[in-house]
Amino acid sequence: WRQHAPAAQAYRRALELDPNLDEAWHRLGLTLRDLGDTDGAIGAFRSALRLRPNHQHACNHLGNALRERGAGIEALLCFEQAIQMHPSLATAHSNLASLVKEQQPHLLHIAVRHYFEAIRLDPYFADAYSNLGSAYREAGLFDEAIRMYLAAVSLKPDMADTHAHLASTFKDTGRIVEAVTHYRKSLHLKPGSPDALCNLVHTYIFTADWREYELNMKLLEQCLDTQLAQGALPAVQPFHAFVYPIHLGKVKQLACAYAKRAEQVAQALITHKKPTDGTLLPPYAHPDRDPTLGTQPVAEEARAGGGRLKIGYVSSDCVNHPLAHLMQSVFTFHDRSRFEVHIYSLRPSDDSVHRKQIEKDAEYFHEVSHLDFVTIASRIAS
């Protein structure tokens, strides 16, 4: 910061002497962004582009600044324009991919394509490998994700967040020792990192490692308090919070924060245009509540409505998972004369006895792991 502030003053002085220095405007924008002045950076990048409309780096960096301010569509256009100006600009491909992955998860395949292009253009682009790993992880392709994360940290060993993502992927695949190793590496590189800390503590609980339990709980709750106060999405997950000695009022705040983020993601799906065909996802309107609902027995309501009450279970745990162990016999207890039950599995079959039992007992079992989120939601709604 101490170096950036004098640099900003120097760029401003240069621009007072000659306001037509496009590169000075570009450099000023970079410096202001590092100082946290996003609006000032946006203005500087726009000035650079007015002077030199084909300045691909200014266009790319303007996209980053707009993304930080929440102007997703404008940012997307900037990244696309930067690529048109200079198709071999690897950072623009990576930035475009990250924005699509973040705001349009149903278009993850487009993000993956641009990450691959970024890596093709720059085989030593560690951030692109890391981001591609995250895309694979979101798609449930854990082996590919681990391979990309390992490539990233081999190129750039001090990537604390990538070590944390790699650790979480190891954890998801049952490789606990490796997960703990990389969580610790992340915290060594970035002490107090919320994601690494909270996931490491949960891993200790998951493996019944009670060493330093009280200290870990204290650190975890301090982290939660800080993130809630900042309005950030907490690293502690609501479901995990129930196994921690946290006040229920705080657990509710945590759940509300996650609900708000889910609402933001849903809104992004509704309002942001798809880059492929320009169509919009139509908003879903909940039907008005029937005031007579609940005033008569369920069987009579079903007959009056012309069918059974429909129940849907959506889960990624219809495999050899503790939740499946507990739930596998539940589905046989629904009265099929009154209820129509559908199960949507977000994970492919692992051929376990638990998965086979659920498929056997379910009235309607839907394998949807190969579909994007929007298609799954549409299928459920229909």
VENPEKA-V658147 format. One record per residue. RES is the residue in three letters. PHI is phi in whole degrees, -180 to 180 (none if undefined). OMEGA is omega in whole degrees, 0 to 359 (NA if undefined). D_FIRST is the distance of its C-alpha to the first C-alpha in Angstrom with 2 decimals. Layout:
res:RES phi:PHI omega:OMEGA d_first:D_FIRST
res:RES phi:PHI omega:OMEGA d_first:D_FIRST
This chain:
res:TRP phi:none omega:182 d_first:0.00
res:ARG phi:-62 omega:178 d_first:3.82
res:GLN phi:-82 omega:183 d_first:5.37
res:HIS phi:-70 omega:183 d_first:4.97
res:ALA phi:-62 omega:176 d_first:6.24
res:PRO phi:-63 omega:179 d_first:9.00
res:ALA phi:-64 omega:178 d_first:9.75
res:ALA phi:-61 omega:178 d_first:10.52
res:GLN phi:-63 omega:181 d_first:12.65
res:ALA phi:-66 omega:179 d_first:14.35
res:TYR phi:-64 omega:180 d_first:15.29
res:ARG phi:-65 omega:178 d_first:16.64
res:ARG phi:-64 omega:179 d_first:18.59
res:ALA phi:-62 omega:182 d_first:20.02
res:LEU phi:-74 omega:173 d_first:21.08
res:GLU phi:-65 omega:181 d_first:22.76
res:LEU phi:-76 omega:180 d_first:24.78
res:ASP phi:-149 omega:183 d_first:25.56
res:PRO phi:-71 omega:182 d_first:24.79
res:ASN phi:-99 omega:179 d_first:26.52
res:LEU phi:-85 omega:185 d_first:23.90
res:ASP phi:-62 omega:182 d_first:23.45
res:GLU phi:-71 omega:176 d_first:21.01
res:ALA phi:-66 omega:176 d_first:18.74
res:TRP phi:-63 omega:179 d_first:18.85
res:HIS phi:-62 omega:181 d_first:18.17
res:ARG phi:-66 omega:176 d_first:15.09
res:LEU phi:-63 omega:178 d_first:13.84
res:GLY phi:-60 omega:178 d_first:14.56
res:LEU phi:-62 omega:181 d_first:12.60
res:THR phi:-68 omega:179 d_first:9.42
res:LEU phi:-64 omega:178 d_first:10.24
res:ARG phi:-65 omega:177 d_first:11.08
res:ASP phi:-66 omega:179 d_first:7.85
res:LEU phi:-84 omega:179 d_first:6.58
res:GLY phi:91 omega:179 d_first:9.85
res:ASP phi:-92 omega:185 d_first:12.08
res:THR phi:-65 omega:181 d_first:14.85
res:ASP phi:-64 omega:177 d_first:17.58
res:GLY phi:-63 omega:179 d_first:15.92
res:ALA phi:-64 omega:179 d_first:15.28
res:ILE phi:-60 omega:179 d_first:18.94
res:GLY phi:-62 omega:180 d_first:20.21
res:ALA phi:-67 omega:179 d_first:18.58
res:PHE phi:-63 omega:178 d_first:19.99
res:ARG phi:-64 omega:178 d_first:23.32
res:SER phi:-63 omega:178 d_first:23.45
res:ALA phi:-61 omega:182 d_first:23.04
res:LEU phi:-73 omega:175 d_first:25.83
res:ARG phi:-64 omega:180 d_first:28.04
res:LEU phi:-79 omega:179 d_first:28.01
res:ARG phi:-136 omega:186 d_first:28.40
res:PRO phi:-60 omega:181 d_first:29.82
res:ASN phi:-100 omega:180 d_first:30.00
res:HIS phi:-79 omega:187 d_first:26.30
res:GLN phi:-63 omega:182 d_first:26.16
res:HIS phi:-71 omega:177 d_first:22.47
res:ALA phi:-64 omega:179 d_first:21.52
res:CYS phi:-66 omega:179 d_first:24.10
res:ASN phi:-63 omega:181 d_first:22.85
res:HIS phi:-70 omega:174 d_first:19.21
res:LEU phi:-63 omega:177 d_first:20.71
res:GLY phi:-59 omega:178 d_first:22.61
res:ASN phi:-63 omega:181 d_first:19.59
res:ALA phi:-66 omega:178 d_first:18.08
res:LEU phi:-65 omega:177 d_first:21.59
res:ARG phi:-62 omega:179 d_first:22.03
res:GLU phi:-63 omega:180 d_first:19.03
res:ARG phi:-84 omega:178 d_first:20.68
res:GLY phi:93 omega:179 d_first:23.99
res:ALA phi:-91 omega:188 d_first:25.81
res:GLY phi:-63 omega:183 d_first:27.35
res:ILE phi:-67 omega:177 d_first:30.19
res:GLU phi:-61 omega:179 d_first:28.20
res:ALA phi:-63 omega:179 d_first:25.74
res:LEU phi:-58 omega:179 d_first:28.84
res:LEU phi:-63 omega:179 d_first:30.29
res:CYS phi:-63 omega:180 d_first:27.20
res:PHE phi:-64 omega:179 d_first:27.30
res:GLU phi:-64 omega:179 d_first:31.06
res:GLN phi:-67 omega:178 d_first:30.80
res:ALA phi:-62 omega:179 d_first:28.29
res:ILE phi:-68 omega:177 d_first:30.82
res:GLN phi:-64 omega:179 d_first:33.65
res:MET phi:-67 omega:186 d_first:31.96
res:HIS phi:-145 omega:185 d_first:31.19
res:PRO phi:-58 omega:181 d_first:33.04
res:SER phi:-95 omega:179 d_first:31.61
res:LEU phi:-82 omega:187 d_first:27.94
res:ALA phi:-61 omega:183 d_first:27.45
res:THR phi:-64 omega:179 d_first:24.10
res:ALA phi:-68 omega:177 d_first:25.80
res:HIS phi:-62 omega:181 d_first:28.67
res:SER phi:-66 omega:179 d_first:26.47
res:ASN phi:-64 omega:178 d_first:24.51
res:LEU phi:-62 omega:180 d_first:27.88
res:ALA phi:-62 omega:182 d_first:29.32
res:SER phi:-65 omega:179 d_first:26.63
res:LEU phi:-67 omega:178 d_first:27.06
res:VAL phi:-64 omega:180 d_first:30.84
res:LYS phi:-61 omega:183 d_first:30.74
res:GLU phi:-76 omega:190 d_first:28.68
res:GLN phi:-106 omega:180 d_first:30.58
res:GLN phi:-136 omega:186 d_first:33.95
res:PRO phi:-60 omega:177 d_first:34.88
res:HIS phi:-72 omega:178 d_first:38.46
res:LEU phi:-111 omega:184 d_first:37.39
res:LEU phi:-59 omega:180 d_first:35.92
res:HIS phi:-63 omega:178 d_first:38.13
res:ILE phi:-70 omega:177 d_first:36.36
res:ALA phi:-61 omega:180 d_first:32.96
res:VAL phi:-60 omega:180 d_first:34.54
res:ARG phi:-60 omega:180 d_first:36.00
res:HIS phi:-74 omega:174 d_first:32.69
res:TYR phi:-63 omega:178 d_first:31.04
res:PHE phi:-61 omega:180 d_first:34.00
res:GLU phi:-66 omega:178 d_first:33.62
res:ALA phi:-61 omega:180 d_first:29.95
res:ILE phi:-70 omega:177 d_first:31.08
res:ARG phi:-62 omega:180 d_first:34.04
res:LEU phi:-73 omega:181 d_first:31.90
res:ASP phi:-140 omega:184 d_first:29.41
res:PRO phi:-64 omega:180 d_first:31.07
res:TYR phi:-106 omega:183 d_first:27.95
res:PHE phi:-84 omega:187 d_first:25.79
res:ALA phi:-61 omega:181 d_first:24.97
res:ASP phi:-62 omega:180 d_first:23.35
res:ALA phi:-66 omega:176 d_first:26.55
res:TYR phi:-61 omega:181 d_first:28.72
res:SER phi:-63 omega:180 d_first:26.84
res:ASN phi:-67 omega:176 d_first:27.11
res:LEU phi:-65 omega:176 d_first:30.72
res:GLY phi:-59 omega:179 d_first:31.34
res:SER phi:-66 omega:177 d_first:30.22
res:ALA phi:-64 omega:178 d_first:32.54
res:TYR phi:-63 omega:180 d_first:35.37
res:ARG phi:-63 omega:179 d_first:34.76
res:GLU phi:-64 omega:179 d_first:35.01
res:ALA phi:-85 omega:180 d_first:38.24
res:GLY phi:82 omega:180 d_first:39.60
res:LEU phi:-95 omega:191 d_first:39.69
res:PHE phi:-69 omega:180 d_first:38.37
res:ASP phi:-62 omega:178 d_first:39.61
res:GLU phi:-65 omega:179 d_first:37.93
res:ALA phi:-63 omega:180 d_first:34.68
res:ILE phi:-60 omega:180 d_first:34.78
res:ARG phi:-62 omega:180 d_first:35.50
res:MET phi:-70 omega:179 d_first:32.48
res:TYR phi:-62 omega:179 d_first:30.09
res:LEU phi:-64 omega:177 d_first:31.55
res:ALA phi:-63 omega:181 d_first:31.12
res:ALA phi:-64 omega:183 d_first:27.41
res:VAL phi:-75 omega:174 d_first:26.72
res:SER phi:-72 omega:177 d_first:29.01
res:LEU phi:-79 omega:185 d_first:26.89
res:LYS phi:-143 omega:189 d_first:23.54
res:PRO phi:-65 omega:184 d_first:24.28
res:ASP phi:-94 omega:180 d_first:20.85
res:MET phi:-83 omega:186 d_first:20.98
res:ALA phi:-60 omega:183 d_first:21.07
res:ASP phi:-65 omega:179 d_first:22.01
res:THR phi:-68 omega:175 d_first:24.70
res:HIS phi:-60 omega:179 d_first:26.20
res:ALA phi:-66 omega:178 d_first:26.46
res:HIS phi:-64 omega:178 d_first:28.14
res:LEU phi:-62 omega:179 d_first:30.42
res:ALA phi:-61 omega:180 d_first:31.33
res:SER phi:-64 omega:179 d_first:32.27
res:THR phi:-70 omega:174 d_first:34.43
res:PHE phi:-60 omega:179 d_first:36.13
res:LYS phi:-61 omega:181 d_first:36.73
res:ASP phi:-63 omega:181 d_first:38.26
res:THR phi:-100 omega:176 d_first:40.62
res:GLY phi:82 omega:180 d_first:41.69
res:ARG phi:-95 omega:191 d_first:40.00
res:ILE phi:-68 omega:182 d_first:38.73
res:VAL phi:-60 omega:179 d_first:38.23
res:GLU phi:-67 omega:178 d_first:35.95
res:ALA phi:-62 omega:180 d_first:34.10
res:VAL phi:-61 omega:180 d_first:33.44
res:THR phi:-59 omega:184 d_first:32.34
res:HIS phi:-79 omega:172 d_first:29.64
res:TYR phi:-62 omega:179 d_first:28.48
res:ARG phi:-65 omega:178 d_first:28.06
res:LYS phi:-63 omega:179 d_first:26.27
res:SER phi:-62 omega:181 d_first:23.80
res:LEU phi:-69 omega:175 d_first:23.24
res:HIS phi:-66 omega:180 d_first:22.91
res:LEU phi:-77 omega:185 d_first:20.09
res:LYS phi:-139 omega:183 d_first:18.46
res:PRO phi:-56 omega:179 d_first:19.87
res:GLY phi:83 omega:179 d_first:20.80
res:SER phi:-58 omega:185 d_first:20.81
res:PRO phi:-58 omega:183 d_first:23.17
res:ASP phi:-63 omega:181 d_first:25.20
res:ALA phi:-65 omega:181 d_first:25.80
res:LEU phi:-62 omega:185 d_first:26.63
res:CYS phi:-66 omega:179 d_first:28.99
res:ASN phi:-72 omega:177 d_first:30.72
res:LEU phi:-66 omega:179 d_first:31.21
res:VAL phi:-61 omega:179 d_first:32.76
res:HIS phi:-64 omega:178 d_first:34.97
res:THR phi:-65 omega:177 d_first:36.05
res:TYR phi:-61 omega:179 d_first:37.09
res:ILE phi:-64 omega:182 d_first:39.11
res:PHE phi:-60 omega:183 d_first:40.56
res:THR phi:-103 omega:178 d_first:41.81
res:ALA phi:58 omega:175 d_first:42.98
res:ASP phi:-96 omega:187 d_first:40.68
res:TRP phi:-95 omega:177 d_first:40.68
res:ARG phi:-64 omega:180 d_first:38.95
res:GLU phi:58 omega:182 d_first:36.18
res:TYR phi:-59 omega:183 d_first:37.14
res:GLU phi:-63 omega:178 d_first:36.39
res:LEU phi:-63 omega:180 d_first:32.92
res:ASN phi:-62 omega:179 d_first:32.15
res:MET phi:-65 omega:179 d_first:33.44
res:LYS phi:-64 omega:180 d_first:31.34
res:LEU phi:-64 omega:181 d_first:28.09
res:LEU phi:-64 omega:181 d_first:29.17
res:GLU phi:-69 omega:175 d_first:29.98
res:GLN phi:-61 omega:178 d_first:26.72
res:CYS phi:-62 omega:179 d_first:24.93
res:LEU phi:-61 omega:180 d_first:27.34
res:ASP phi:-60 omega:181 d_first:26.88
res:THR phi:-64 omega:183 d_first:23.09
res:GLN phi:-69 omega:177 d_first:23.42
res:LEU phi:-64 omega:180 d_first:26.30
res:ALA phi:-65 omega:181 d_first:24.47
res:GLN phi:-82 omega:183 d_first:21.53
res:GLY phi:77 omega:179 d_first:24.16
res:ALA phi:-87 omega:176 d_first:23.23
res:LEU phi:-71 omega:185 d_first:26.12
res:PRO phi:-63 omega:177 d_first:26.87
res:ALA phi:-76 omega:175 d_first:27.19
res:VAL phi:-74 omega:179 d_first:30.50
res:GLN phi:-85 omega:184 d_first:33.27
res:PRO phi:-55 omega:181 d_first:35.91
res:PHE phi:-65 omega:180 d_first:38.82
res:HIS phi:-68 omega:186 d_first:37.29
res:ALA phi:-62 omega:182 d_first:36.67
res:PHE phi:-69 omega:179 d_first:40.43
res:VAL phi:-97 omega:179 d_first:40.68
res:TYR phi:-106 omega:178 d_first:38.09
res:PRO phi:-79 omega:182 d_first:38.96
res:ILE phi:-111 omega:181 d_first:36.92
res:HIS phi:-59 omega:184 d_first:38.44
res:LEU phi:-62 omega:177 d_first:40.01
res:GLY phi:-62 omega:178 d_first:38.33
res:LYS phi:-73 omega:176 d_first:34.95
res:VAL phi:-62 omega:177 d_first:36.42
res:LYS phi:-64 omega:176 d_first:37.47
res:GLN phi:-58 omega:179 d_first:33.95
res:LEU phi:-62 omega:180 d_first:32.80
res:ALA phi:-63 omega:179 d_first:35.64
res:CYS phi:-64 omega:179 d_first:34.87
res:ALA phi:-63 omega:179 d_first:31.27
res:TYR phi:-71 omega:177 d_first:32.72
res:ALA phi:-64 omega:179 d_first:35.43
res:LYS phi:-64 omega:179 d_first:32.95
res:ARG phi:-64 omega:178 d_first:31.10
res:ALA phi:-61 omega:178 d_first:34.53
res:GLU phi:-65 omega:179 d_first:35.40
res:GLN phi:-65 omega:179 d_first:32.28
res:VAL phi:-65 omega:179 d_first:33.19
res:ALA phi:-62 omega:179 d_first:36.77
res:GLN phi:-65 omega:178 d_first:35.79
res:ALA phi:-63 omega:178 d_first:33.77
res:LEU phi:-65 omega:182 d_first:36.94
res:ILE phi:-79 omega:191 d_first:38.96
res:THR phi:-96 omega:184 d_first:36.88
res:HIS phi:-92 omega:180 d_first:35.26
res:LYS phi:-73 omega:175 d_first:37.57
res:LYS phi:-75 omega:181 d_first:38.38
res:PRO phi:-68 omega:185 d_first:37.46
res:THR phi:-81 omega:186 d_first:40.82
res:ASP phi:-126 omega:176 d_first:43.41
res:GLY phi:76 omega:181 d_first:41.69
res:THR phi:-81 omega:179 d_first:43.52
res:LEU phi:-113 omega:173 d_first:42.25
res:LEU phi:-77 omega:183 d_first:42.83
res:PRO phi:-65 omega:179 d_first:45.18
res:PRO phi:-68 omega:179 d_first:44.13
res:TYR phi:-97 omega:179 d_first:46.20
res:ALA phi:-111 omega:178 d_first:48.12
res:HIS phi:-68 omega:178 d_first:49.55
res:PRO phi:-67 omega:177 d_first:53.28
res:ASP phi:-63 omega:181 d_first:54.61
res:ARG phi:-71 omega:176 d_first:55.76
res:ASP phi:-75 omega:183 d_first:59.51
res:PRO phi:-64 omega:180 d_first:60.70
res:THR phi:-88 omega:183 d_first:63.61
res:LEU phi:-63 omega:179 d_first:61.41
res:GLY phi:90 omega:182 d_first:62.16
res:THR phi:-95 omega:178 d_first:65.39
res:GLN phi:-142 omega:181 d_first:67.67
res:PRO phi:-54 omega:184 d_first:67.84
res:VAL phi:-57 omega:182 d_first:65.48
res:ALA phi:-62 omega:179 d_first:68.39
res:GLU phi:-68 omega:178 d_first:69.78
res:GLU phi:-62 omega:181 d_first:66.39
res:ALA phi:-63 omega:180 d_first:66.10
res:ARG phi:-65 omega:180 d_first:69.60
res:ALA phi:-65 omega:181 d_first:68.94
res:GLY phi:-86 omega:177 d_first:65.80
res:GLY phi:85 omega:179 d_first:67.65
res:GLY phi:178 omega:180 d_first:65.94
res:ARG phi:-86 omega:175 d_first:64.15
res:LEU phi:-72 omega:183 d_first:60.85
res:LYS phi:-92 omega:179 d_first:58.17
res:ILE phi:-125 omega:178 d_first:55.63
res:GLY phi:-123 omega:173 d_first:52.82
res:TYR phi:-107 omega:178 d_first:50.88
res:VAL phi:-119 omega:185 d_first:47.68
res:SER phi:-154 omega:172 d_first:46.31
res:SER phi:-100 omega:187 d_first:44.70
res:ASP phi:-111 omega:177 d_first:46.61
res:CYS phi:-82 omega:182 d_first:50.15
res:VAL phi:-141 omega:177 d_first:50.20
res:ASN phi:-76 omega:186 d_first:50.60
res:HIS phi:-138 omega:181 d_first:48.21
res:PRO phi:-52 omega:180 d_first:48.83
res:LEU phi:-65 omega:177 d_first:48.82
res:ALA phi:-66 omega:178 d_first:51.50
res:HIS phi:-60 omega:183 d_first:53.51
res:LEU phi:-80 omega:188 d_first:53.60
res:MET phi:-98 omega:193 d_first:54.16
res:GLN phi:-60 omega:180 d_first:56.47
res:SER phi:-93 omega:184 d_first:59.65
res:VAL phi:-65 omega:188 d_first:58.44
res:PHE phi:-67 omega:179 d_first:59.09
res:THR phi:-79 omega:186 d_first:62.81
res:PHE phi:-91 omega:176 d_first:63.19
res:HIS phi:-71 omega:177 d_first:62.51
res:ASP phi:-78 omega:187 d_first:65.76
res:ARG phi:-72 omega:174 d_first:65.95
res:SER phi:-77 omega:183 d_first:68.51
res:ARG phi:-118 omega:186 d_first:65.85
res:PHE phi:-129 omega:174 d_first:62.50
res:GLU phi:-110 omega:190 d_first:61.24
res:VAL phi:-109 omega:177 d_first:58.48
res:HIS phi:-120 omega:175 d_first:55.98
res:ILE phi:-119 omega:180 d_first:53.50
res:TYR phi:-113 omega:181 d_first:50.57
res:SER phi:-96 omega:179 d_first:49.10
res:LEU phi:-88 omega:180 d_first:45.56
res:ARG phi:-132 omega:180 d_first:46.14
res:PRO phi:-67 omega:183 d_first:48.92
res:SER phi:-65 omega:174 d_first:51.81
res:ASP phi:-105 omega:179 d_first:51.55
res:ASP phi:62 omega:178 d_first:55.38
res:SER phi:-78 omega:179 d_first:55.26
res:VAL phi:-65 omega:181 d_first:58.15
res:HIS phi:-69 omega:179 d_first:55.87
res:ARG phi:-64 omega:181 d_first:54.89
res:LYS phi:-64 omega:180 d_first:58.52
res:GLN phi:-67 omega:179 d_first:59.71
res:ILE phi:-64 omega:179 d_first:57.33
res:GLU phi:-61 omega:182 d_first:58.38
res:LYS phi:-69 omega:186 d_first:62.01
res:ASP phi:-84 omega:183 d_first:61.87
res:ALA phi:-74 omega:176 d_first:59.78
res:GLU phi:-69 omega:176 d_first:61.77
res:TYR phi:-133 omega:179 d_first:59.18
res:PHE phi:-116 omega:183 d_first:56.53
res:HIS phi:-117 omega:175 d_first:53.97
res:GLU phi:-89 omega:186 d_first:51.90
res:VAL phi:-123 omega:184 d_first:48.85
res:SER phi:-64 omega:182 d_first:46.26
res:HIS phi:-88 omega:184 d_first:46.54
res:LEU phi:-100 omega:176 d_first:45.78
res:ASP phi:-80 omega:188 d_first:42.54
res:PHE phi:-61 omega:182 d_first:41.58
res:VAL phi:-65 omega:179 d_first:42.97
res:THR phi:-64 omega:178 d_first:46.30
res:ILE phi:-61 omega:181 d_first:46.60
res:ALA phi:-61 omega:179 d_first:45.97
res:SER phi:-66 omega:180 d_first:48.54
res:ARG phi:-66 omega:179 d_first:51.07
res:ILE phi:-64 omega:182 d_first:50.73
res:ALA phi:-65 omega:182 d_first:51.08
res:SER phi:-81 omega:NA d_first:54.18
